[in-house]
Amino acid sequence: MANRGISKLLNAAAAMVAVVSCMSSIVNSAERRRIIQFQMTSTTFEDGGLIPPRVGYTKTVEFPNCFGQNISPQLSWMNVNPKVKSFALTVHELEDPPNVSLVVYGIPAEVRSFAEGELSKPSDKFVGGKNARNMGTWRGMCPNLGQKKHYEYEMRGTDLDARALPPGLTAQELDAKLEGHTFGRAVLVGRFDVELQVPD
């Protein structure tokens, strides 16, 4: 009798796990359907390709190993969900995710591209957040000699009005604000191999 009771309890527990798993699968499936992906391209670099040195941060007394001109790359995106009211863009190093080069959002829905250098200075086309150097504009990468780094450019479509969010949000704060408000994302990955790209 005791064994039968244990068996019933185990069966009930297994059934409950199956129900929870099924519900989770349904929710995840619905979320995947709601978040339709779109495309992003760049004339500055190919997806998975080398980022030109000019995109890197400028050499300064504080950062003597830097080598670039701090020119933000060209970006274009297309095939966007019609529900999108604004876009948000972040750029971070995959090897060290807290190392964020750019956090901008409130990009109006009608904007579908940025020219080279356009994200390097304030603009009415975006609201500046706060990157790893507390800047609201592009801050180019600065890997050390011998390093090989990858940088993810993520554009998200949102249902928020372009001026719904205050300036100065960090990448983590932006993620929290966009929870439940994202309608698609596009990703590009560029890489730096300092020994290949930067002359001695």
N, CA, C and O of each residue as an XYZ file, in Angstrom:
800
protein
N       0.834     -1.212      0.000
C       0.000      0.000      0.000
C       0.865      1.257      0.000
O       0.596      2.230     -0.704
N       1.922      1.195      0.824
C       2.824      2.355      0.890
C       3.458      2.607     -0.464
O       3.585      3.748     -0.908
N       3.863      1.491     -1.130
C       4.476      1.645     -2.457
C       3.499      2.253     -3.459
O       3.877      3.073     -4.295
N       2.217      1.832     -3.359
C       1.209      2.392     -4.265
C       1.036      3.887     -4.036
O       0.899      4.658     -4.986
N       1.043      4.293     -2.760
C       0.905      5.713     -2.426
C       2.060      6.530     -2.982
O       1.866      7.609     -3.542
N       3.271      5.994     -2.817
C       4.470      6.681     -3.333
C       4.398      6.778     -4.852
O       4.737      7.801     -5.447
N       3.940      5.667     -5.469
C       3.832      5.654     -6.920
C       2.845      6.697     -7.414
O       3.096      7.360     -8.421
N       1.712      6.852     -6.710
C       0.725      7.863     -7.097
C       1.288      9.276     -6.970
O       1.066     10.138     -7.819
N       2.034      9.483     -5.864
C       2.643     10.799     -5.666
C       3.647     11.119     -6.761
O       3.693     12.239     -7.271
N       4.455     10.119     -7.120
C       5.447     10.320     -8.174
C       4.782     10.603     -9.511
O       5.228     11.467    -10.266
N       3.707      9.868     -9.802
C       2.974     10.094    -11.046
C       2.359     11.492    -11.094
O       2.375     12.159    -12.129
N       1.812     11.927     -9.939
C       1.215     13.257     -9.867
C       2.285     14.330    -10.074
O       2.068     15.321    -10.771
N       3.444     14.108     -9.452
C       4.545     15.075     -9.591
C       5.012     15.135    -11.032
O       5.265     16.216    -11.564
N       5.128     13.972    -11.667
C       5.559     13.922    -13.068
C       4.559     14.642    -13.968
O       4.945     15.345    -14.902
N       3.278     14.462    -13.680
C       2.232     15.125    -14.466
C       2.324     16.640    -14.304
O       2.165     17.388    -15.268
N       2.587     17.091    -13.057
C       2.707     18.521    -12.808
C       3.898     19.115    -13.551
O       3.801     20.198    -14.128
N       5.025     18.395    -13.534
C       6.213     18.841    -14.267
C       5.915     18.952    -15.755
O       6.343     19.901    -16.412
N       5.177     17.976    -16.285
C       4.829     17.983    -17.709
C       3.955     19.181    -18.049
O       4.130     19.810    -19.093
N       2.993     19.501    -17.145
C       2.113     20.650    -17.381
C       2.911     21.947    -17.379
O       2.740     22.793    -18.256
N       3.798     22.098    -16.370
C       4.616     23.310    -16.273
C       5.514     23.448    -17.497
O       5.673     24.534    -18.052
N       6.103     22.311    -17.908
C       6.978     22.325    -19.080
C       6.207     22.718    -20.333
O       6.694     23.483    -21.165
N       4.995     22.180    -20.452
C       4.160     22.494    -21.618
C       3.797     23.977    -21.641
O       3.869     24.629    -22.683
N       3.399     24.508    -20.460
C       3.035     25.918    -20.370
C       4.225     26.812    -20.709
O       4.089     27.815    -21.409
N       5.400     26.423    -20.195
C       6.623     27.194    -20.471
C       6.927     27.199    -21.961
O       7.322     28.220    -22.523
N       6.736     26.041    -22.595
C       6.982     25.924    -24.028
C       6.033     26.806    -24.825
O       6.433     27.431    -25.807
N       4.757     26.855    -24.392
C       3.758     27.676    -25.065
C       4.116     29.155    -24.942
O       4.042     29.904    -25.917
N       4.511     29.574    -23.715
C       4.879     30.972    -23.481
C       6.096     31.348    -24.310
O       6.113     32.397    -24.954
N       7.131     30.481    -24.297
C       8.342     30.759    -25.064
C       8.061     30.822    -26.558
O       8.612     31.656    -27.276
N       7.185     29.916    -27.013
C       6.833     29.892    -28.427
C       6.097     31.173    -28.816
O       6.342     31.738    -29.882
N       5.190     31.629    -27.940
C       4.460     32.868    -28.204
C       5.414     34.048    -28.237
O       5.271     34.943    -29.071
N       6.394     34.056    -27.327
C       7.365     35.147    -27.285
C       8.200     35.169    -28.556
O       8.490     36.238    -29.093
N       8.593     33.977    -29.044
C       9.382     33.909    -30.277
C       8.569     34.417    -31.468
O       9.111     35.076    -32.355
N       7.263     34.111    -31.487
C       6.424     34.587    -32.578
C       6.279     36.108    -32.522
O       6.268     36.773    -33.557
N       6.166     36.657    -31.300
C       5.972     38.091    -31.154
C       7.234     38.859    -31.554
O       7.150     39.915    -32.182
N       8.414     38.319    -31.185
C       9.663     39.002    -31.483
C      10.176     38.532    -32.847
O      10.903     37.544    -32.945
N       9.789     39.246    -33.876
C      10.206     38.919    -35.238
C      11.561     39.571    -35.501
O      11.737     40.764    -35.254
N      12.494     38.806    -35.989
C      13.824     39.335    -36.252
C      13.814     40.225    -37.501
O      12.974     40.060    -38.385
N      14.755     41.165    -37.559
C      14.937     41.950    -38.771
C      16.421     41.979    -39.117
O      17.226     41.360    -38.422
N      16.793     42.687    -40.176
C      18.169     42.628    -40.682
C      18.893     43.956    -40.473
O      18.304     45.035    -40.548
N      20.203     43.832    -40.205
C      21.050     45.016    -40.100
C      22.338     44.756    -40.872
O      22.897     43.661    -40.816
N      22.801     45.773    -41.592
C      24.031     45.656    -42.377
C      24.905     46.883    -42.117
O      24.463     47.870    -41.530
N      26.146     46.794    -42.565
C      27.070     47.917    -42.439
C      27.976     47.960    -43.659
O      28.444     46.925    -44.135
N      28.219     49.167    -44.159
C      29.193     49.317    -45.236
C      30.609     49.458    -44.667
O      31.587     49.424    -45.413
N      30.714     49.615    -43.351
C      32.018     49.778    -42.695
C      32.707     48.440    -42.481
O      33.928     48.337    -42.592
N      31.913     47.407    -42.170
C      32.466     46.065    -41.966
C      31.394     45.026    -42.260
O      30.200     45.310    -42.164
N      31.828     43.821    -42.621
C      30.900     42.720    -42.860
C      30.620     41.992    -41.553
O      31.451     41.978    -40.645
N      29.439     41.390    -41.470
C      29.097     40.604    -40.289
C      30.145     39.503    -40.098
O      30.368     38.686    -40.992
N      30.770     39.490    -38.947
C      31.821     38.520    -38.658
C      33.192     38.935    -39.141
O      34.182     38.249    -38.887
N      33.254     40.071    -39.845
C      34.523     40.520    -40.421
C      35.267     41.488    -39.526
O      34.812     41.841    -38.437
N      36.440     41.915    -40.021
C      37.284     42.841    -39.274
C      36.716     44.254    -39.304
O      36.271     44.732    -40.348
N      36.734     44.914    -38.159
C      36.325     46.310    -38.051
C      37.536     47.183    -38.379
O      38.610     46.947    -37.827
N      37.406     48.177    -39.252
C      38.568     49.003    -39.594
C      39.089     49.787    -38.387
O      38.305     50.190    -37.527
N      40.402     50.004    -38.317
C      40.998     50.689    -37.158
C      40.403     52.063    -36.862
O      40.397     52.479    -35.704
N      39.899     52.787    -37.877
C      39.359     54.126    -37.640
C      38.181     54.128    -36.671
O      37.870     55.156    -36.069
N      37.524     52.974    -36.520
C      36.392     52.869    -35.605
C      36.868     52.868    -34.145
O      36.107     53.218    -33.243
N      38.116     52.476    -33.918
C      38.657     52.409    -32.564
C      38.820     53.778    -31.923
O      38.747     54.811    -32.590
N      39.042     53.762    -30.612
C      39.181     55.022    -29.876
C      40.519     55.693    -30.181
O      41.491     55.035    -30.551
N      40.547     57.013    -30.018
C      41.730     57.813    -30.324
C      42.795     57.673    -29.241
O      42.473     57.575    -28.057
N      44.055     57.665    -29.646
C      45.168     57.608    -28.702
C      45.210     58.878    -27.854
O      45.159     59.988    -28.384
N      45.304     58.707    -26.539
C      45.401     59.838    -25.616
C      46.454     59.512    -24.570
O      46.993     58.406    -24.540
N      46.741     60.478    -23.717
C      47.691     60.239    -22.612
C      47.150     59.154    -21.700
O      47.898     58.300    -21.222
N      45.830     59.191    -21.457
C      45.202     58.190    -20.588
C      45.140     56.823    -21.248
O      45.232     55.797    -20.575
N      44.981     56.811    -22.585
C      44.851     55.548    -23.317
C      45.900     55.491    -24.431
O      45.559     55.640    -25.605
N      47.166     55.277    -24.080
C      48.249     55.323    -25.072
C      48.230     54.163    -26.069
O      48.869     54.243    -27.118
N      47.502     53.084    -25.754
C      47.460     51.921    -26.658
C      46.364     52.039    -27.718
O      46.274     51.196    -28.610
N      45.533     53.076    -27.627
C      44.476     53.236    -28.623
C      45.077     53.705    -29.949
O      46.200     54.209    -29.984
N      44.332     53.537    -31.029
C      44.934     53.712    -32.356
C      43.966     54.253    -33.400
O      44.358     54.440    -34.552
N      42.707     54.511    -33.031
C      41.700     54.859    -34.028
C      41.387     56.333    -34.121
O      42.132     57.182    -33.632
N      40.251     56.622    -34.769
C      39.768     57.998    -34.939
C      38.399     58.204    -34.281
O      37.794     59.270    -34.393
N      37.927     57.162    -33.594
C      36.637     57.201    -32.897
C      35.483     57.536    -33.842
O      34.584     58.302    -33.497
N      35.524     56.952    -35.034
C      34.463     57.140    -36.029
C      33.497     55.959    -35.945
O      33.868     54.825    -36.244
N      32.266     56.229    -35.539
C      31.277     55.151    -35.430
C      30.988     54.559    -36.809
O      31.038     55.280    -37.805
N      30.689     53.273    -36.884
C      30.448     52.630    -38.184
C      29.098     53.000    -38.786
O      28.180     53.423    -38.085
N      29.000     52.829    -40.110
C      27.725     52.985    -40.799
C      26.842     51.791    -40.469
O      27.327     50.661    -40.407
N      25.557     52.027    -40.259
C      24.596     50.958    -39.970
C      23.297     51.228    -40.711
O      22.852     52.372    -40.798
N      22.684     50.169    -41.246
C      21.357     50.251    -41.857
C      20.553     49.047    -41.399
O      21.122     47.979    -41.171
N      19.239     49.198    -41.259
C      18.390     48.067    -40.861
C      17.074     48.124    -41.626
O      16.625     49.188    -42.052
N      16.470     46.952    -41.788
C      15.289     46.836    -42.657
C      14.399     45.665    -42.217
O      14.759     44.891    -41.330
N      13.229     45.555    -42.860
C      12.253     44.486    -42.585
C      11.821     44.487    -41.122
O      11.859     43.463    -40.440
N      11.412     45.665    -40.661
C      11.072     45.880    -39.259
C       9.586     45.636    -39.004
O       8.747     45.929    -39.855
N       9.269     45.096    -37.825
C       7.882     44.902    -37.414
C       7.143     46.251    -37.457
O       7.647     47.232    -36.912
N       5.965     46.323    -38.088
C       5.233     47.594    -38.193
C       4.796     48.169    -36.849
O       4.418     49.339    -36.776
N       4.841     47.369    -35.783
C       4.470     47.865    -34.456
C       5.570     48.699    -33.815
O       5.341     49.357    -32.800
N       6.759     48.677    -34.399
C       7.902     49.379    -33.807
C       7.689     50.891    -33.860
O       7.343     51.448    -34.902
N       7.905     51.550    -32.699
C       7.804     53.008    -32.596
C       9.177     53.666    -32.428
O       9.347     54.851    -32.713
N      10.144     52.888    -31.967
C      11.493     53.427    -31.793
C      12.480     52.261    -31.737
O      12.095     51.101    -31.585
N      13.753     52.601    -31.863
C      14.816     51.599    -31.813
C      15.795     51.914    -30.689
O      15.920     53.055    -30.246
N      16.482     50.868    -30.243
C      17.554     51.015    -29.250
C      18.770     50.246    -29.754
O      18.637     49.133    -30.264
N      19.939     50.831    -29.613
C      21.173     50.215    -30.102
C      22.204     50.145    -28.985
O      22.468     51.135    -28.303
N      22.781     48.963    -28.809
C      23.896     48.795    -27.873
C      25.024     48.067    -28.585
O      24.794     47.267    -29.491
N      26.249     48.359    -28.159
C      27.438     47.689    -28.687
C      28.292     47.280    -27.504
O      28.667     48.116    -26.681
N      28.602     45.988    -27.419
C      29.440     45.546    -26.307
C      30.424     44.469    -26.750
O      30.227     43.800    -27.764
N      31.465     44.324    -25.980
C      32.503     43.329    -26.249
C      32.030     41.961    -25.759
O      31.653     41.824    -24.596
N      32.042     40.960    -26.617
C      31.547     39.635    -26.243
C      32.436     38.969    -25.200
O      31.943     38.239    -24.340
N      33.736     39.215    -25.268
C      34.645     38.612    -24.287
C      34.500     39.248    -22.905
O      34.849     38.637    -21.895
N      33.991     40.461    -22.867
C      33.833     41.186    -21.604
C      32.572     42.042    -21.707
O      32.660     43.248    -21.941
N      31.377     41.415    -21.530
C      30.109     42.100    -21.782
C      29.922     43.446    -21.073
O      29.277     44.329    -21.639
N      30.455     43.644    -19.859
C      30.287     44.983    -19.255
C      31.022     46.089    -20.012
O      30.761     47.271    -19.792
N      31.947     45.706    -20.909
C      32.685     46.707    -21.678
C      31.799     47.169    -22.841
O      31.853     46.612    -23.937
N      30.987     48.195    -22.583
C      29.992     48.672    -23.543
C      30.504     49.915    -24.260
O      30.878     50.896    -23.617
N      30.522     49.876    -25.595
C      30.997     51.006    -26.394
C      29.908     52.029    -26.673
O      30.193     53.209    -26.881
N      28.641     51.568    -26.677
C      27.555     52.473    -27.062
C      26.232     52.024    -26.459
O      25.901     50.839    -26.457
N      25.479     53.003    -25.944
C      24.099     52.792    -25.506
C      23.293     53.985    -25.989
O      23.412     55.077    -25.433
N      22.475     53.793    -27.018
C      21.578     54.850    -27.502
C      20.199     54.241    -27.749
O      20.081     53.055    -28.060
N      19.170     55.053    -27.610
C      17.790     54.576    -27.761
C      16.933     55.764    -28.148
O      17.448     56.856    -28.388
N      15.624     55.556    -28.209
C      14.760     56.642    -28.651
C      15.025     57.027    -30.099
O      14.796     58.169    -30.497
N      15.505     56.075    -30.877
C      15.732     56.302    -32.307
C      14.364     56.211    -33.000
O      13.744     55.148    -32.969
N      13.884     57.279    -33.615
C      12.538     57.258    -34.207
C      12.363     56.131    -35.230
O      13.319     55.737    -35.898
N      11.155     55.627    -35.344
C      10.860     54.488    -36.222
C      11.209     54.751    -37.672
O      11.549     53.823    -38.406
N      11.129     56.028    -38.103
C      11.411     56.331    -39.509
C      12.911     56.357    -39.816
O      13.302     56.339    -40.983
N      13.745     56.398    -38.788
C      15.200     56.363    -39.003
C      15.608     54.924    -39.263
O      15.307     54.046    -38.455
N      16.284     54.664    -40.369
C      16.686     53.305    -40.715
C      18.174     53.203    -41.033
O      18.622     52.183    -41.556
N      18.952     54.251    -40.724
C      20.391     54.163    -40.959
C      21.124     55.265    -40.204
O      20.552     56.301    -39.864
N      22.408     55.012    -39.952
C      23.333     56.017    -39.437
C      24.560     56.023    -40.342
O      25.099     54.969    -40.680
N      24.988     57.202    -40.726
C      26.202     57.322    -41.526
C      27.428     57.128    -40.625
O      27.326     57.199    -39.400
N      28.582     56.881    -41.247
C      29.820     56.781    -40.468
C      30.027     58.083    -39.691
O      29.898     59.178    -40.239
N      30.345     57.944    -38.425
C      30.617     59.094    -37.575
C      29.391     59.746    -36.972
O      29.524     60.616    -36.111
N      28.191     59.349    -37.400
C      26.980     60.017    -36.931
C      26.693     59.735    -35.459
O      26.099     60.563    -34.769
N      27.113     58.571    -34.981
C      26.902     58.214    -33.577
C      28.035     58.697    -32.673
O      28.012     58.475    -31.462
N      29.021     59.355    -33.269
C      30.162     59.850    -32.491
C      29.884     61.200    -31.845
O      30.697     61.694    -31.064
N      28.745     61.798    -32.164
C      28.393     63.105    -31.604
C      26.895     63.128    -31.313
O      26.138     62.364    -31.913
N      26.458     63.997    -30.396
C      25.024     64.069    -30.070
C      24.187     64.379    -31.307
O      24.646     65.036    -32.241
N      22.941     63.888    -31.288
C      22.051     64.063    -32.431
C      20.603     63.994    -31.966
O      20.302     63.374    -30.946
N      19.703     64.633    -32.718
C      18.280     64.516    -32.395
C      17.698     63.204    -32.913
O      16.499     62.957    -32.783
N      18.556     62.361    -33.504
C      18.105     61.047    -33.982
C      18.163     59.980    -32.886
O      17.691     58.863    -33.097
N      18.727     60.300    -31.728
C      18.790     59.311    -30.652
C      18.929     60.007    -29.299
O      19.305     61.175    -29.207
N      18.610     59.241    -28.257
C      18.823     59.670    -26.874
C      20.073     58.946    -26.380
O      20.163     57.722    -26.478
N      21.017     59.686    -25.861
C      22.255     59.077    -25.389
C      22.089     58.411    -24.038
O      21.541     58.999    -23.106
N      22.566     57.180    -23.938
C      22.575     56.479    -22.662
C      23.905     56.692    -21.963
O      24.426     57.807    -21.923
N      24.454     55.609    -21.410
C      25.721     55.712    -20.693
C      26.537     54.455    -20.973
O      26.170     53.362    -20.542
N      27.647     54.614    -21.697
C      28.494     53.453    -21.987
C      29.495     53.231    -20.857
O      29.367     53.827    -19.788
N      30.491     52.374    -21.091
C      31.449     52.030    -20.035
C      32.269     53.224    -19.572
O      32.836     53.199    -18.480
N      32.338     54.275    -20.394
C      33.079     55.494    -20.035
C      32.135     56.652    -19.708
O      32.523     57.819    -19.750
N      30.878     56.302    -19.380
C      29.870     57.300    -19.021
C      29.589     58.298    -20.140
O      29.223     59.444    -19.881
N      29.763     57.857    -21.377
C      29.494     58.706    -22.539
C      28.169     58.312    -23.183
O      27.795     57.139    -23.179
N      27.459     59.301    -23.740
C      26.192     59.029    -24.414
C      26.331     58.912    -25.914
O      25.334     58.847    -26.633
N      27.579     58.886    -26.395
C      27.852     58.729    -27.824
C      28.880     57.614    -28.007
O      29.310     56.982    -27.042
N      29.264     57.386    -29.257
C      30.197     56.315    -29.587
C      31.528     56.479    -28.864
O      32.112     57.562    -28.835
N      31.991     55.377    -28.283
C      33.313     55.324    -27.681
C      33.986     54.101    -28.272
O      33.689     52.973    -27.879
N      34.898     54.321    -29.224
C      35.500     53.210    -29.947
C      36.288     52.250    -29.069
O      36.714     52.599    -27.968
N      36.471     51.058    -29.566
C      37.185     50.020    -28.838
C      38.690     50.314    -28.800
O      39.214     51.071    -29.618
N      39.361     49.700    -27.834
C      40.791     49.953    -27.649
C      41.471     48.703    -27.089
O      42.015     48.734    -25.985
N      41.442     47.602    -27.848
C      42.115     46.388    -27.361
C      43.629     46.561    -27.377
O      44.172     47.336    -28.163
N      44.293     45.831    -26.502
C      45.751     45.893    -26.416
C      46.403     45.055    -27.512
O      45.757     44.200    -28.118
N      47.675     45.303    -27.757
C      48.427     44.560    -28.756
C      48.349     43.062    -28.462
O      48.557     42.624    -27.331
N      48.046     42.292    -29.501
C      47.956     40.838    -29.341
C      46.561     40.331    -29.044
O      46.307     39.129    -29.123
N      45.648     41.238    -28.703
C      44.293     40.822    -28.358
C      43.428     40.624    -29.600
O      43.588     41.311    -30.608
N      42.514     39.672    -29.500
C      41.507     39.413    -30.530
C      40.152     39.547    -29.854
O      39.822     38.764    -28.964
N      39.372     40.525    -30.264
C      38.114     40.840    -29.602
C      36.951     40.823    -30.593
O      37.125     41.093    -31.782
N      35.762     40.500    -30.081
C      34.539     40.518    -30.877
C      33.549     41.507    -30.252
O      33.411     41.579    -29.031
N      32.863     42.267    -31.113
C      31.932     43.290    -30.646
C      30.562     43.068    -31.280
O      30.428     42.975    -32.500
N      29.548     42.986    -30.416
C      28.184     42.741    -30.877
C      27.409     44.055    -30.951
O      27.294     44.786    -29.967
N      26.883     44.334    -32.139
C      26.011     45.482    -32.370
C      24.583     44.945    -32.368
O      24.211     44.169    -33.247
N      23.790     45.350    -31.396
C      22.411     44.858    -31.290
C      21.423     46.011    -31.413
O      21.429     46.940    -30.605
N      20.584     45.939    -32.423
C      19.510     46.902    -32.630
C      18.196     46.228    -32.246
O      17.886     45.140    -32.731
N      17.424     46.879    -31.373
C      16.127     46.338    -30.965
C      15.008     47.297    -31.351
O      15.120     48.507    -31.154
N      13.936     46.752    -31.898
C      12.743     47.540    -32.159
C      11.856     47.513    -30.931
O      11.695     46.462    -30.311
N      11.270     48.660    -30.564
C      10.438     48.723    -29.363
C       9.088     49.370    -29.682
O       8.920     50.027    -30.710
N       8.134     49.165    -28.776
C       6.831     49.813    -28.925
C       6.743     51.082    -28.085
O       5.649     51.597    -27.850
N       7.897     51.593    -27.629
C       7.940     52.815    -26.825
C       8.111     54.037    -27.730
O       8.804     53.975    -28.746
N       7.481     55.133    -27.355
C       7.683     56.377    -28.086
C       9.161     56.777    -28.012
O       9.871     56.429    -27.069
N       9.595     57.505    -29.016
C      11.019     57.841    -29.125
C      11.553     58.624    -27.921
O      12.747     58.548    -27.632
N      10.711     59.363    -27.222
C      11.168     60.145    -26.067
C      10.594     59.604    -24.751
O      10.472     60.338    -23.770
N      10.252     58.344    -24.745
C       9.657     57.746    -23.544
C      10.680     57.521    -22.431
O      10.326     57.554    -21.252
N      11.944     57.291    -22.793
C      12.964     56.961    -21.796
C      13.886     58.149    -21.553
O      14.201     58.890    -22.484
N      14.322     58.337    -20.304
C      15.205     59.465    -19.983
C      16.624     59.203    -20.478
O      17.004     58.046    -20.658
N      17.410     60.247    -20.701
C      18.813     60.050    -21.094
C      19.629     59.467    -19.944
O      19.232     59.533    -18.781
N      20.779     58.894    -20.298
C      21.715     58.444    -19.268
C      21.528     57.035    -18.748
O      22.143     56.673    -17.745
N      20.693     56.217    -19.399
C      20.515     54.835    -18.942
C      21.735     53.990    -19.296
O      22.303     54.133    -20.379
N      22.131     53.117    -18.386
C      23.173     52.137    -18.689
C      22.566     51.012    -19.532
O      21.350     50.949    -19.709
N      23.413     50.134    -20.043
C      22.920     49.006    -20.838
C      21.987     48.129    -20.010
O      20.966     47.659    -20.513
N      22.334     47.907    -18.743
C      21.505     47.068    -17.871
C      20.167     47.739    -17.585
O      19.128     47.079    -17.584
N      20.188     49.039    -17.344
C      18.945     49.762    -17.092
C      18.060     49.779    -18.340
O      16.838     49.673    -18.244
N      18.681     49.912    -19.498
C      17.918     49.879    -20.752
C      17.265     48.518    -20.944
O      16.097     48.443    -21.327
N      17.997     47.447    -20.686
C      17.430     46.098    -20.794
C      16.169     45.971    -19.944
O      15.163     45.418    -20.389
N      16.232     46.485    -18.723
C      15.088     46.394    -17.816
C      13.901     47.198    -18.350
O      12.757     46.752    -18.263
N      14.173     48.376    -18.900
C      13.100     49.227    -19.434
C      12.445     48.616    -20.677
O      11.265     48.843    -20.941
N      13.225     47.838    -21.436
C      12.698     47.252    -22.675
C      12.036     45.893    -22.467
O      11.511     45.304    -23.412
N      12.061     45.400    -21.243
C      11.410     44.116    -20.947
C       9.933     44.195    -21.316
O       9.203     45.044    -20.804
N       9.499     43.308    -22.208
C       8.100     43.292    -22.642
C       7.756     44.336    -23.678
O       6.597     44.444    -24.080
N       8.733     45.109    -24.121
C       8.480     46.172    -25.105
C       9.285     45.993    -26.388
O       9.357     46.906    -27.211
N       9.892     44.819    -26.560
C      10.757     44.588    -27.715
C      10.019     43.842    -28.821
O       9.381     42.819    -28.573
N      10.111     44.360    -30.038
C       9.499     43.732    -31.200
C      10.567     43.522    -32.273
O      10.602     44.219    -33.287
N      11.411     42.573    -32.027
C      12.444     42.219    -32.993
C      13.805     42.766    -32.644
O      13.932     43.783    -31.964
N      14.822     42.073    -33.121
C      16.197     42.500    -32.908
C      17.039     42.110    -34.107
O      16.737     41.142    -34.805
N      18.078     42.858    -34.336
C      19.040     42.547    -35.392
C      20.432     42.641    -34.781
O      20.696     43.499    -33.939
N      21.316     41.752    -35.214
C      22.653     41.684    -34.613
C      23.722     41.624    -35.695
O      23.585     40.900    -36.682
N      24.779     42.387    -35.499
C      26.000     42.297    -36.292
C      27.158     42.065    -35.328
O      27.170     42.609    -34.224
N      28.123     41.262    -35.745
C      29.326     41.059    -34.934
C      30.547     41.442    -35.757
O      30.754     40.930    -36.857
N      31.345     42.341    -35.217
C      32.609     42.714    -35.850
C      33.754     42.293    -34.952
O      33.563     42.079    -33.755
N      34.932     42.173    -35.516
C      36.063     41.730    -34.695
C      37.300     42.584    -34.925
O      37.503     43.174    -35.986
N      38.113     42.620    -33.879
C      39.409     43.276    -33.928
C      40.484     42.229    -33.676
O      40.421     41.490    -32.694
N      41.448     42.169    -34.545
C      42.677     41.416    -34.316
C      43.793     42.451    -34.449
O      44.234     42.770    -35.553
N      44.233     42.958    -33.323
C      45.126     44.123    -33.330
C      46.386     43.891    -34.153
O      46.867     44.802    -34.829
N      46.921     42.677    -34.098
C      48.162     42.401    -34.835
C      47.936     42.441    -36.349
O      48.852     42.755    -37.109
N      46.699     42.117    -36.787
C      46.391     42.144    -38.217
C      46.039     43.552    -38.707
O      46.310     43.902    -39.856
N      45.445     44.342    -37.841
C      44.838     45.592    -38.281
C      45.635     46.858    -37.989
O      45.500     47.860    -38.692
N      46.463     46.809    -36.957
C      47.134     48.025    -36.509
C      48.635     47.913    -36.735
O      49.262     46.999    -36.200
N      49.234     48.817    -37.515
C      50.677     48.762    -37.744
C      51.475     49.014    -36.475
O      51.012     49.703    -35.567
N      52.674     48.452    -36.419
C      53.544     48.659    -35.237
C      53.940     50.125    -35.127
O      54.665     50.501    -34.206
